[in-house]
Structures are given as C-alpha cells and as structure tokens.
Amino acid sequence: MPVIQWLQLPQEVLLHIFTYLSPAEKANVRATCSYLRTLVDHPSLWRNSVIVFKSIRIFNARFWDTLQSRKISSVEVTRVTLKQFKKITSSLPDLTSVTMDSCLKGEILQGLRPLVNLQRLHLTDCSNVTDQDIFSEIALFQQLTHLSLCGVSFSGVLPLTSIILLKNLYSLSLHSKEGTVPERALQYILFRLPKLRELSLAVGNMNKWKLSLCFNVPDNFVSTAEEQPCISRLQLHKLELMNSGSASLSNNAFDQLSTLKSVCLRHYNYLQHEEFIETLLTKLPQLTELRIEWLEPSVTSSMG
C-alpha cells in the first residue's frame, strides 16, 4: 500500500495499530513526520506506561512538554535530588502513581505535596526517614488507594495510626526494617479502613496471639489521630504474610478473614507450617488461590 494511502486511514485505526508497537518502535514512527509525532504522543498510547527517572539533568523543556502531552500518570524515581524531584512534580502535577527508590529522604518526601491526584504510592526504602515524617506526610494524601512502605522503622504505635485518615485505601503493604509491625496499631487501623481489600505484612517472629490480635476487633484505643468509626468485620480479599514464625491463627482471626480469596505465604518452611496450611484450606471457604514460597528450596505452589 502506498504511503499516502495508509496515512489517510482514520486516526483511531492508526492509534489502534500503534498500540502493538514497543516504545522503541513508537519512537521510530514518531521521528518520521509531524503528523505521526502528534499521533504517537496521543495519551491513549501511554495510559499504562511508567517513566523511570534515574537522572533528569539532561532533559530540556521539549521533553517535559512531550510527557505532559502524553498525560503520563505513573513514574518511578531513583537517585534524584530534591531539586530534581521538584522538577518532576511541578512538570507532571497530574501524576497518580509514584514509586520511589533509595533516594528517599524526609525533604524529598515533602516534594510529593503538589501531587493532589496521587492514588498509588510505593516507597521501596524508608530506612532514612523516621516513621513520624513518613506518616505525617502520607496522611495528607487522603485520596490514596494503594500504599506500600518497605524498610520502615516503627518508633511506636501512634505514627502508624494516622493511616486511618486514608479512607479510600484499597491496598496496604507494611514491611518493616525489623520485620514486625506494632500489632496494636495494626489492629486499630485495619478496623478503620472500610475499603481495604488487600494487605501485605512482614510479621517476623510474631507469635500466634500477636498475629491473631491484628485480625480481632479492637478494644478502646487512645490515639491522637482523627477518630474514625470502627467496622465490625474485615472485608479482605487478599493477604500476604512474609517471614512469619507463626504457624497458626485463632478461630476469631480466621472468622474475620473468612472473605479471603487469595493468600500468599512467603519464605515459609513447609515442614513447620503444614498444619497451618491445612487449616487455611479448611477455615477460608472463599479461598481460590494459595501461593507458598518456600525458604529452601524456593518453590511457588498455587491452587486455582
């Protein structure tokens, strides 16, 4: 087909064709003419794209204009300075998803504030920031639906309780630096997040009763955070437990977890947890997926 003819195809047809191209192939098409450059920059072709920033010193105004025209909504940031991070947030104020790597510091965390539409936040290394700084900043983003924190050091129960301000939270991951999460604070927030459906925890050496406590309706709890009503039942659909030394849960805990459809046990030793796994299959009637990652050897088992 002559070039002049396929260029006359309807734009929606060309856009559909371009969805099958890799980013490198899109770049080649984009370089051919201004018409195709405009088409390749159409937001529909970049809706699920994640831009990874390792350094932004080489980028000019045209680069930022291109990202804005594509309506980029998701970025991953590694090794950038506060000044560079502010450039990202000021140039892309409509970001809805941010993943931050080891560059995270308290001042950079404050640089998130302009992102009023932020819905997903993944902090892969919180070891250089206090939990007070982390949760005081996160509490500002009450529209968050997904929150993942790795390497947190918990100084007490009160900083964590500020998560109850995130009323729209659907997914929560808490992986502490020490491998455990304050069970009283966790219990408190789980029953004040009515939309929470996915939970991932690094529970370390929590015994049966401490882990079970997290999934039992809390008694009165004193908190400086804005009070939220306590729900009577959890509605979790997905649960991941990492590095657990506990081989059981109480009956009350299993009752609260009866809505689970997916369970993932990571770094478990099957010989020490065989009875627990059998109990999961018995006590969770809606379970459709069970994933187990063994400590030795590394094996993943699934039930569908």
Short mmCIF file of the C-alpha atoms (twelve columns), coordinates in Angstrom:
data_MODEL
# 
_entry.id   MODEL 
# 
loop_
_atom_site.group_PDB 
_atom_site.id 
_atom_site.type_symbol 
_atom_site.label_atom_id 
_atom_site.label_alt_id 
_atom_site.label_comp_id 
_atom_site.label_asym_id 
_atom_site.label_seq_id 
_atom_site.Cartn_x 
_atom_site.Cartn_y 
_atom_site.Cartn_z 
_atom_site.pdbx_PDB_model_num 
ATOM 1   C CA . MET A 1   0.000   0.000   0.000  1 
ATOM 2   C CA . PRO A 2   1.473   3.393   -0.946 1 
ATOM 3   C CA . VAL A 3   2.466   5.585   1.981  1 
ATOM 4   C CA . ILE A 4   -0.015  8.294   1.029  1 
ATOM 5   C CA . GLN A 5   -2.897  5.824   1.369  1 
ATOM 6   C CA . TRP A 6   -2.156  4.367   4.791  1 
ATOM 7   C CA . LEU A 7   -1.571  7.848   6.182  1 
ATOM 8   C CA . GLN A 8   -5.130  8.633   5.122  1 
ATOM 9   C CA . LEU A 9   -6.533  5.909   7.374  1 
ATOM 10  C CA . PRO A 10  -8.739  7.223   10.210 1 
ATOM 11  C CA . GLN A 11  -6.731  8.316   13.237 1 
ATOM 12  C CA . GLU A 12  -8.464  5.816   15.510 1 
ATOM 13  C CA . VAL A 13  -7.304  2.992   13.197 1 
ATOM 14  C CA . LEU A 14  -3.710  4.219   13.234 1 
ATOM 15  C CA . LEU A 15  -3.814  4.616   17.015 1 
ATOM 16  C CA . HIS A 16  -5.033  1.061   17.370 1 
ATOM 17  C CA . ILE A 17  -2.199  -0.190  15.153 1 
ATOM 18  C CA . PHE A 18  0.347   1.753   17.215 1 
ATOM 19  C CA . THR A 19  -0.779  0.042   20.431 1 
ATOM 20  C CA . TYR A 20  1.044   -3.069  19.189 1 
ATOM 21  C CA . LEU A 21  4.372   -1.233  18.924 1 
ATOM 22  C CA . SER A 22  7.125   -1.273  21.530 1 
ATOM 23  C CA . PRO A 23  8.333   2.082   22.945 1 
ATOM 24  C CA . ALA A 24  11.384  1.913   20.653 1 
ATOM 25  C CA . GLU A 25  9.183   1.262   17.613 1 
ATOM 26  C CA . LYS A 26  6.898   4.131   18.573 1 
ATOM 27  C CA . ALA A 27  9.953   6.384   18.764 1 
ATOM 28  C CA . ASN A 28  10.962  5.374   15.216 1 
ATOM 29  C CA . VAL A 29  7.471   6.094   13.879 1 
ATOM 30  C CA . ARG A 30  7.369   9.387   15.778 1 
ATOM 31  C CA . ALA A 31  10.588  10.550  14.106 1 
ATOM 32  C CA . THR A 32  9.195   10.315  10.557 1 
ATOM 33  C CA . CYS A 33  6.888   13.360  10.381 1 
ATOM 34  C CA . SER A 34  4.969   15.882  12.492 1 
ATOM 35  C CA . TYR A 35  1.627   14.170  11.858 1 
ATOM 36  C CA . LEU A 36  2.820   10.817  13.184 1 
ATOM 37  C CA . ARG A 37  4.630   12.562  16.052 1 
ATOM 38  C CA . THR A 38  1.294   14.004  17.154 1 
ATOM 39  C CA . LEU A 39  -0.394  10.612  16.873 1 
ATOM 40  C CA . VAL A 40  2.333   8.751   18.768 1 
ATOM 41  C CA . ASP A 41  2.072   11.297  21.582 1 
ATOM 42  C CA . HIS A 42  -1.652  10.622  21.984 1 
ATOM 43  C CA . PRO A 43  -2.405  9.837   25.672 1 
ATOM 44  C CA . SER A 44  -4.212  6.591   24.804 1 
ATOM 45  C CA . LEU A 45  -0.894  5.043   23.737 1 
ATOM 46  C CA . TRP A 46  0.793   5.848   27.066 1 
ATOM 47  C CA . ARG A 47  -2.009  5.187   29.531 1 
ATOM 48  C CA . ASN A 48  -0.213  2.238   31.168 1 
ATOM 49  C CA . SER A 49  3.344   3.496   30.741 1 
ATOM 50  C CA . VAL A 50  5.733   4.027   33.653 1 
ATOM 51  C CA . ILE A 51  8.523   6.569   33.194 1 
ATOM 52  C CA . VAL A 52  11.707  5.684   35.124 1 
ATOM 53  C CA . PHE A 53  13.831  8.643   36.249 1 
ATOM 54  C CA . LYS A 54  17.422  7.954   37.276 1 
ATOM 55  C CA . SER A 55  18.647  11.459  36.475 1 
ATOM 56  C CA . ILE A 56  16.864  14.388  34.854 1 
ATOM 57  C CA . ARG A 57  19.726  16.820  34.294 1 
ATOM 58  C CA . ILE A 58  19.859  16.125  30.545 1 
ATOM 59  C CA . PHE A 59  16.156  16.774  29.856 1 
ATOM 60  C CA . ASN A 60  15.011  20.035  28.262 1 
ATOM 61  C CA . ALA A 61  11.652  21.821  28.103 1 
ATOM 62  C CA . ARG A 62  10.588  19.863  24.997 1 
ATOM 63  C CA . PHE A 63  10.977  16.601  26.936 1 
ATOM 64  C CA . TRP A 64  8.624   17.771  29.690 1 
ATOM 65  C CA . ASP A 65  6.154   19.107  27.133 1 
ATOM 66  C CA . THR A 66  6.106   15.667  25.495 1 
ATOM 67  C CA . LEU A 67  5.356   13.911  28.791 1 
ATOM 68  C CA . GLN A 68  2.596   16.414  29.503 1 
ATOM 69  C CA . SER A 69  1.001   15.879  26.083 1 
ATOM 70  C CA . ARG A 70  1.066   12.118  26.686 1 
ATOM 71  C CA . LYS A 71  -0.580  12.678  30.093 1 
ATOM 72  C CA . ILE A 72  1.930   10.416  31.831 1 
ATOM 73  C CA . SER A 73  0.436   9.374   35.155 1 
ATOM 74  C CA . SER A 74  2.995   6.920   36.589 1 
ATOM 75  C CA . VAL A 75  6.689   7.400   37.401 1 
ATOM 76  C CA . GLU A 76  9.484   5.524   39.171 1 
ATOM 77  C CA . VAL A 77  12.152  7.714   40.748 1 
ATOM 78  C CA . THR A 78  15.668  6.593   41.716 1 
ATOM 79  C CA . ARG A 79  18.696  8.600   42.818 1 
ATOM 80  C CA . VAL A 80  17.429  12.130  42.254 1 
ATOM 81  C CA . THR A 81  17.994  15.246  44.337 1 
ATOM 82  C CA . LEU A 82  15.267  17.315  45.968 1 
ATOM 83  C CA . LYS A 83  15.622  19.960  43.250 1 
ATOM 84  C CA . GLN A 84  15.262  17.315  40.537 1 
ATOM 85  C CA . PHE A 85  12.270  15.730  42.245 1 
ATOM 86  C CA . LYS A 86  10.550  19.112  42.492 1 
ATOM 87  C CA . LYS A 87  11.091  19.462  38.745 1 
ATOM 88  C CA . ILE A 88  9.255   16.180  38.194 1 
ATOM 89  C CA . THR A 89  6.289   17.067  40.401 1 
ATOM 90  C CA . SER A 90  5.969   20.606  39.014 1 
ATOM 91  C CA . SER A 91  6.191   19.385  35.402 1 
ATOM 92  C CA . LEU A 92  3.818   16.438  35.936 1 
ATOM 93  C CA . PRO A 93  1.301   17.656  38.534 1 
ATOM 94  C CA . ASP A 94  -1.330  15.124  37.428 1 
ATOM 95  C CA . LEU A 95  0.684   12.057  38.451 1 
ATOM 96  C CA . THR A 96  -1.457  9.371   40.080 1 
ATOM 97  C CA . SER A 97  1.249   6.758   40.769 1 
ATOM 98  C CA . VAL A 98  4.756   7.228   42.200 1 
ATOM 99  C CA . THR A 99  7.391   4.652   43.121 1 
ATOM 100 C CA . MET A 100 10.420  5.990   44.987 1 
ATOM 101 C CA . ASP A 101 13.629  4.018   45.460 1 
ATOM 102 C CA . SER A 102 16.635  4.540   47.747 1 
ATOM 103 C CA . CYS A 103 16.737  8.301   47.084 1 
ATOM 104 C CA . LEU A 104 14.026  8.766   49.708 1 
ATOM 105 C CA . LYS A 105 14.713  11.324  52.428 1 
ATOM 106 C CA . GLY A 106 12.410  13.451  54.523 1 
ATOM 107 C CA . GLU A 107 12.815  16.544  52.357 1 
ATOM 108 C CA . ILE A 108 12.164  14.619  49.152 1 
ATOM 109 C CA . LEU A 109 9.066   13.068  50.704 1 
ATOM 110 C CA . GLN A 110 7.762   16.599  51.236 1 
ATOM 111 C CA . GLY A 111 8.197   17.135  47.496 1 
ATOM 112 C CA . LEU A 112 5.152   14.899  46.942 1 
ATOM 113 C CA . ARG A 113 2.795   17.577  48.231 1 
ATOM 114 C CA . PRO A 114 1.944   19.145  44.816 1 
ATOM 115 C CA . LEU A 115 0.584   15.787  43.602 1 
ATOM 116 C CA . VAL A 116 -3.011  16.340  44.682 1 
ATOM 117 C CA . ASN A 117 -4.240  13.476  42.443 1 
ATOM 118 C CA . LEU A 118 -1.825  10.865  43.815 1 
ATOM 119 C CA . GLN A 119 -3.543  7.500   44.275 1 
ATOM 120 C CA . ARG A 120 -0.689  4.987   44.399 1 
ATOM 121 C CA . LEU A 121 2.481   5.430   46.441 1 
ATOM 122 C CA . HIS A 122 5.244   2.834   46.743 1 
ATOM 123 C CA . LEU A 123 8.270   3.672   48.904 1 
ATOM 124 C CA . THR A 124 10.788  0.871   48.449 1 
ATOM 125 C CA . ASP A 125 13.288  2.021   51.096 1 
ATOM 126 C CA . CYS A 126 12.165  4.079   54.090 1 
ATOM 127 C CA . SER A 127 15.284  3.413   56.169 1 
ATOM 128 C CA . ASN A 128 16.492  7.040   56.010 1 
ATOM 129 C CA . VAL A 129 13.211  8.574   57.141 1 
ATOM 130 C CA . THR A 130 11.524  8.407   60.551 1 
ATOM 131 C CA . ASP A 131 8.081   6.890   60.783 1 
ATOM 132 C CA . GLN A 132 6.761   10.201  62.147 1 
ATOM 133 C CA . ASP A 133 7.905   12.006  58.991 1 
ATOM 134 C CA . ILE A 134 6.569   9.259   56.717 1 
ATOM 135 C CA . PHE A 135 3.071   9.062   58.167 1 
ATOM 136 C CA . SER A 136 2.658   12.805  58.732 1 
ATOM 137 C CA . GLU A 137 3.265   13.344  55.005 1 
ATOM 138 C CA . ILE A 138 1.230   10.367  53.814 1 
ATOM 139 C CA . ALA A 139 -1.761  11.482  55.879 1 
ATOM 140 C CA . LEU A 140 -2.059  14.498  53.551 1 
ATOM 141 C CA . PHE A 141 -2.996  12.255  50.609 1 
ATOM 142 C CA . GLN A 142 -6.442  11.151  51.665 1 
ATOM 143 C CA . GLN A 143 -7.275  10.117  48.090 1 
ATOM 144 C CA . LEU A 144 -4.671  7.294   48.197 1 
ATOM 145 C CA . THR A 145 -5.970  3.861   47.213 1 
ATOM 146 C CA . HIS A 146 -2.669  1.927   47.234 1 
ATOM 147 C CA . LEU A 147 0.139   2.381   49.758 1 
ATOM 148 C CA . SER A 148 3.311   0.287   50.033 1 
ATOM 149 C CA . LEU A 149 6.056   1.008   52.575 1 
ATOM 150 C CA . CYS A 150 9.258   -1.035  52.815 1 
ATOM 151 C CA . GLY A 151 12.033  -0.752  55.372 1 
ATOM 152 C CA . VAL A 152 10.066  1.291   57.913 1 
ATOM 153 C CA . SER A 153 11.368  1.512   61.493 1 
ATOM 154 C CA . PHE A 154 8.409   1.838   63.857 1 
ATOM 155 C CA . SER A 155 9.108   4.014   66.893 1 
ATOM 156 C CA . GLY A 156 5.726   3.356   68.473 1 
ATOM 157 C CA . VAL A 157 2.043   2.889   67.752 1 
ATOM 158 C CA . LEU A 158 0.833   6.464   67.252 1 
ATOM 159 C CA . PRO A 159 2.553   7.405   63.951 1 
ATOM 160 C CA . LEU A 160 1.069   4.358   62.206 1 
ATOM 161 C CA . THR A 161 -2.471  5.153   63.361 1 
ATOM 162 C CA . SER A 162 -2.585  8.238   61.127 1 
ATOM 163 C CA . ILE A 163 -3.224  5.821   58.227 1 
ATOM 164 C CA . ILE A 164 -6.886  5.764   59.288 1 
ATOM 165 C CA . LEU A 165 -7.194  9.150   57.565 1 
ATOM 166 C CA . LEU A 166 -6.792  7.340   54.227 1 
ATOM 167 C CA . LYS A 167 -10.455 6.374   53.972 1 
ATOM 168 C CA . ASN A 168 -10.168 5.225   50.342 1 
ATOM 169 C CA . LEU A 169 -7.279  2.830   50.915 1 
ATOM 170 C CA . TYR A 170 -7.788  -0.417  48.988 1 
ATOM 171 C CA . SER A 171 -4.317  -1.970  49.243 1 
ATOM 172 C CA . LEU A 172 -1.772  -1.668  52.076 1 
ATOM 173 C CA . SER A 173 1.745   -3.136  52.363 1 
ATOM 174 C CA . LEU A 174 3.787   -2.682  55.543 1 
ATOM 175 C CA . HIS A 175 7.248   -4.253  55.502 1 
ATOM 176 C CA . SER A 176 9.231   -3.007  58.459 1 
ATOM 177 C CA . LYS A 177 13.002  -2.813  58.751 1 
ATOM 178 C CA . GLU A 178 12.892  -5.049  61.837 1 
ATOM 179 C CA . GLY A 179 10.457  -7.457  60.215 1 
ATOM 180 C CA . THR A 180 7.491   -6.725  62.500 1 
ATOM 181 C CA . VAL A 181 4.639   -4.223  62.701 1 
ATOM 182 C CA . PRO A 182 3.171   -2.966  66.038 1 
ATOM 183 C CA . GLU A 183 0.243   -5.324  66.415 1 
ATOM 184 C CA . ARG A 184 -1.939  -2.965  68.474 1 
ATOM 185 C CA . ALA A 185 -1.560  -0.138  65.959 1 
ATOM 186 C CA . LEU A 186 -2.158  -2.523  63.057 1 
ATOM 187 C CA . GLN A 187 -5.283  -3.881  64.717 1 
ATOM 188 C CA . TYR A 188 -6.506  -0.338  65.225 1 
ATOM 189 C CA . ILE A 189 -6.113  0.779   61.605 1 
ATOM 190 C CA . LEU A 190 -7.380  -2.414  59.940 1 
ATOM 191 C CA . PHE A 191 -10.796 -1.959  61.525 1 
ATOM 192 C CA . ARG A 192 -10.976 1.681   60.472 1 
ATOM 193 C CA . LEU A 193 -10.288 1.227   56.776 1 
ATOM 194 C CA . PRO A 194 -13.647 0.053   55.376 1 
ATOM 195 C CA . LYS A 195 -12.459 -0.143  51.754 1 
ATOM 196 C CA . LEU A 196 -9.299  -2.163  52.465 1 
ATOM 197 C CA . ARG A 197 -9.214  -5.371  50.410 1 
ATOM 198 C CA . GLU A 198 -5.505  -6.224  50.053 1 
ATOM 199 C CA . LEU A 199 -2.945  -6.487  52.861 1 
ATOM 200 C CA . SER A 200 0.738   -7.450  52.849 1 
ATOM 201 C CA . LEU A 201 2.705   -7.739  56.104 1 
ATOM 202 C CA . ALA A 202 6.215   -8.665  57.167 1 
ATOM 203 C CA . VAL A 203 5.326   -10.164 60.527 1 
ATOM 204 C CA . GLY A 204 8.715   -11.528 61.594 1 
ATOM 205 C CA . ASN A 205 8.590   -13.529 64.812 1 
ATOM 206 C CA . MET A 206 5.071   -12.552 65.865 1 
ATOM 207 C CA . ASN A 207 3.620   -15.451 67.800 1 
ATOM 208 C CA . LYS A 208 0.148   -16.853 67.180 1 
ATOM 209 C CA . TRP A 209 -1.567  -14.498 69.605 1 
ATOM 210 C CA . LYS A 210 0.096   -11.297 68.429 1 
ATOM 211 C CA . LEU A 211 -0.658  -12.083 64.796 1 
ATOM 212 C CA . SER A 212 -4.229  -13.083 65.661 1 
ATOM 213 C CA . LEU A 213 -4.678  -9.844  67.598 1 
ATOM 214 C CA . CYS A 214 -4.236  -7.871  64.368 1 
ATOM 215 C CA . PHE A 215 -7.384  -9.515  62.991 1 
ATOM 216 C CA . ASN A 216 -9.633  -9.133  66.037 1 
ATOM 217 C CA . VAL A 217 -11.988 -6.223  66.692 1 
ATOM 218 C CA . PRO A 218 -10.030 -3.765  68.876 1 
ATOM 219 C CA . ASP A 219 -10.995 -2.519  72.307 1 
ATOM 220 C CA . ASN A 220 -10.888 1.197   73.078 1 
ATOM 221 C CA . PHE A 221 -7.613  2.646   71.889 1 
ATOM 222 C CA . VAL A 222 -6.215  6.098   72.669 1 
ATOM 223 C CA . SER A 223 -4.953  7.921   69.566 1 
ATOM 224 C CA . THR A 224 -4.044  11.487  68.682 1 
ATOM 225 C CA . ALA A 225 -5.191  10.882  65.100 1 
ATOM 226 C CA . GLU A 226 -8.641  11.963  63.963 1 
ATOM 227 C CA . GLU A 227 -11.046 9.295   65.143 1 
ATOM 228 C CA . GLN A 228 -12.816 7.089   62.600 1 
ATOM 229 C CA . PRO A 229 -15.654 4.637   63.295 1 
ATOM 230 C CA . CYS A 230 -14.651 1.036   63.834 1 
ATOM 231 C CA . ILE A 231 -16.052 -1.562  61.422 1 
ATOM 232 C CA . SER A 232 -17.320 -4.850  62.849 1 
ATOM 233 C CA . ARG A 233 -15.841 -7.139  60.188 1 
ATOM 234 C CA . LEU A 234 -12.856 -7.093  57.883 1 
ATOM 235 C CA . GLN A 235 -13.504 -7.468  54.148 1 
ATOM 236 C CA . LEU A 236 -10.058 -8.539  52.971 1 
ATOM 237 C CA . HIS A 237 -9.784  -10.400 49.662 1 
ATOM 238 C CA . LYS A 238 -6.015  -10.814 49.512 1 
ATOM 239 C CA . LEU A 239 -3.465  -11.413 52.288 1 
ATOM 240 C CA . GLU A 240 0.306   -11.808 52.081 1 
ATOM 241 C CA . LEU A 241 2.403   -12.790 55.123 1 
ATOM 242 C CA . MET A 242 6.191   -12.575 54.904 1 
ATOM 243 C CA . ASN A 243 8.862   -14.156 57.124 1 
ATOM 244 C CA . SER A 244 6.343   -15.410 59.633 1 
ATOM 245 C CA . GLY A 245 7.367   -17.535 62.565 1 
ATOM 246 C CA . SER A 246 3.732   -18.088 63.492 1 
ATOM 247 C CA . ALA A 247 2.176   -21.377 62.486 1 
ATOM 248 C CA . SER A 248 -1.426  -20.630 63.379 1 
ATOM 249 C CA . LEU A 249 -4.198  -18.104 63.927 1 
ATOM 250 C CA . SER A 250 -7.018  -18.039 66.441 1 
ATOM 251 C CA . ASN A 251 -10.563 -19.011 65.496 1 
ATOM 252 C CA . ASN A 252 -11.689 -15.389 65.892 1 
ATOM 253 C CA . ALA A 253 -8.956  -14.264 63.494 1 
ATOM 254 C CA . PHE A 254 -9.990  -16.863 60.930 1 
ATOM 255 C CA . ASP A 255 -13.587 -15.698 61.266 1 
ATOM 256 C CA . GLN A 256 -12.544 -12.124 60.432 1 
ATOM 257 C CA . LEU A 257 -10.548 -13.394 57.451 1 
ATOM 258 C CA . SER A 258 -13.343 -15.554 56.025 1 
ATOM 259 C CA . THR A 259 -13.721 -13.261 52.985 1 
ATOM 260 C CA . LEU A 260 -10.182 -14.011 51.766 1 
ATOM 261 C CA . LYS A 261 -9.901  -15.251 48.192 1 
ATOM 262 C CA . SER A 262 -6.102  -15.214 47.885 1 
ATOM 263 C CA . VAL A 263 -3.361  -15.985 50.419 1 
ATOM 264 C CA . CYS A 264 0.387   -15.770 49.816 1 
ATOM 265 C CA . LEU A 265 2.871   -17.154 52.367 1 
ATOM 266 C CA . ARG A 266 6.391   -16.006 51.553 1 
ATOM 267 C CA . HIS A 267 9.592   -17.502 52.976 1 
ATOM 268 C CA . TYR A 268 7.729   -20.242 54.793 1 
ATOM 269 C CA . ASN A 269 9.196   -23.606 55.791 1 
ATOM 270 C CA . TYR A 270 6.561   -26.159 54.880 1 
ATOM 271 C CA . LEU A 271 7.626   -28.742 57.469 1 
ATOM 272 C CA . GLN A 272 6.942   -26.226 60.258 1 
ATOM 273 C CA . HIS A 273 3.683   -24.904 58.829 1 
ATOM 274 C CA . GLU A 274 1.970   -27.906 57.259 1 
ATOM 275 C CA . GLU A 275 -0.841  -27.870 59.837 1 
ATOM 276 C CA . PHE A 276 -1.355  -24.115 59.375 1 
ATOM 277 C CA . ILE A 277 -1.670  -24.529 55.615 1 
ATOM 278 C CA . GLU A 278 -4.251  -27.283 56.060 1 
ATOM 279 C CA . THR A 279 -6.169  -25.027 58.449 1 
ATOM 280 C CA . LEU A 280 -6.169  -22.224 55.865 1 
ATOM 281 C CA . LEU A 281 -7.842  -24.535 53.366 1 
ATOM 282 C CA . THR A 282 -10.441 -25.564 55.929 1 
ATOM 283 C CA . LYS A 283 -11.223 -22.219 57.553 1 
ATOM 284 C CA . LEU A 284 -11.335 -19.987 54.467 1 
ATOM 285 C CA . PRO A 285 -14.324 -21.087 52.372 1 
ATOM 286 C CA . GLN A 286 -13.868 -18.466 49.622 1 
ATOM 287 C CA . LEU A 287 -10.168 -19.195 49.065 1 
ATOM 288 C CA . THR A 288 -9.387  -19.713 45.364 1 
ATOM 289 C CA . GLU A 289 -5.624  -19.110 45.387 1 
ATOM 290 C CA . LEU A 290 -2.907  -20.219 47.800 1 
ATOM 291 C CA . ARG A 291 0.674   -19.294 46.975 1 
ATOM 292 C CA . ILE A 292 3.566   -20.620 49.047 1 
ATOM 293 C CA . GLU A 293 7.165   -19.569 48.596 1 
ATOM 294 C CA . TRP A 294 9.442   -21.985 50.405 1 
ATOM 295 C CA . LEU A 295 12.509  -20.941 52.289 1 
ATOM 296 C CA . GLU A 296 14.526  -23.906 50.962 1 
ATOM 297 C CA . PRO A 297 14.263  -24.500 48.093 1 
ATOM 298 C CA . SER A 298 12.457  -21.536 46.525 1 
ATOM 299 C CA . VAL A 299 9.254   -23.027 45.150 1 
ATOM 300 C CA . THR A 300 5.887   -21.457 44.470 1 
ATOM 301 C CA . SER A 301 2.747   -23.535 44.750 1 
ATOM 302 C CA . SER A 302 -0.675  -22.325 43.669 1 
ATOM 303 C CA . MET A 303 -4.203  -23.546 43.941 1 
ATOM 304 C CA . GLY A 304 -6.782  -22.349 41.445 1 
# 
